[in-house]
Amino acid sequence: MANLTIVVDGTLLRRARVKAAQLGTSVNSVLREQLVSWLGGVDKRSRAIESLVERSGKARSGRGGRTWTRDELHER
């Protein structure tokens, strides 16, 4: 893992630290997550979901023709 140094206004950094603490995280973690998102982390997740949906549509498995009533599904 590499280190990155940025320059920000002191007031801005104090406000960011307070907000991060309220969220139970750190400014470092927030910035890391933003970089991942900015560089396509969200796109990877979307592609994975699309792939899963596509594969499930092509699956040859089934339930064998069996159907259930609502009461049967919630029976204990």
Secondary structure, DSSP 8 states (H G I E B T S, - for coil): ---------HHHHHHHHHHHHHTTS-HHHHHHHHHHHHTTHHHHHHHHHHHHHHHHHH-----TT----HHHHT--
